[in-house]
Amino acid sequence: MNNRNFVVGTLTAGILVSASILIFADRVFQKFPGINTDAGAIAPDASTGVGRNFGNNPRSYINCLESEEREGVPDTQGRDPNLCSNGKFAPKYFHVIYMKFGDPVSVAKLNARHAYFPASKSKDDDDVVCAIEFLRRNGGEDCGAIEHPRLGKIRSHFDEIYYGSQQRVYVFVDNTDIAFNPTTPMVFTDWGAHDDQFRMPRPIKRHPNLSFGGAELGGLGNSSHEGLYYENYFKDEDGNDMASSNKGETSYSINFNLLMCEEPDPINKTCDIADPKKVIPIAVDPDSGNGRPRRP
């Protein structure tokens, strides 16, 4: 059965606390347009290519360039992060998220670790080689990793994926039979893994994405590893600079969309990821956010 979709929820204290298997029809493989022109959405200006409005949200996105050839996410889930430039970007740190499925030394179905490091002037010079090895070994040479006062230099699972400044983000999956969905490697959703959309009198809901952009698949920093790269411009819920904002914090629900080989080749341990008949979609759902009290 090839239309299965796995959703991996938040990991806490080494236990998978939210996981479900969802069955979909062929729409699992549907490619969504970058802007949904229904439900109040406004298409890009024909003369400038600038998307003025998304969904029913009246905010203006001056720097968002759209293309009919782009394929992103429904407008109800926030902006497609590979479409936009959010202004000046001068990060002092980069963030690496490491994931390993089916780790033989662990009982967990998914091992996830992440850490923050001093950034170079160029993303091509960020020492992702050292960072990935540090996270893979769960210790060793720390590559200048920034220490959290409570969690240390390595934050286990998806704990505290929060930002206190502009940052480059690299996501690496340490499996040969799992890769990012090339069409929509990541999306932002309205609801987090533990949110209750029926909570009364007001449901908990995540902010739309007005902060992350520049997403692309390819080489990561100075390494030969390939994965997902994106940028956090450290914006508040209105798209303004968080550093000078009077807003407290933003809260996001991110889905990393992966494809897993259903029957990997026994020799090279992979498959044709582009063939929907040979893969199972997986959504990994960490929560994230921006805030001035956060570090780094």
Secondary structure, 3 states (H helix, E strand, C coil): CCCEEEEECCEECCEECCEEEEECCHHHHCCEECCCCCCCCECCCCCCCECCEECCECCCCCCEECCCCCEECCHHHCCCCCCECCCCCCCCEEEEEEEEECCCCCCCCEEEEEEEEECCCCHHHCCHHHHHHHHHHCCCCCCCCCCECCCECCEECCCCCEECCCEEEEEEECCCCEEECCCCCEEEECCCCCCCCCCCCCCCCCCCCCCEEEEEEEECCCCCCEEEEEEECCECCCCCEHHHCCCCECCEEEEEEEEEECCCCCCCCCCCCCCHHHEEEEEECCEEEEECCCCC
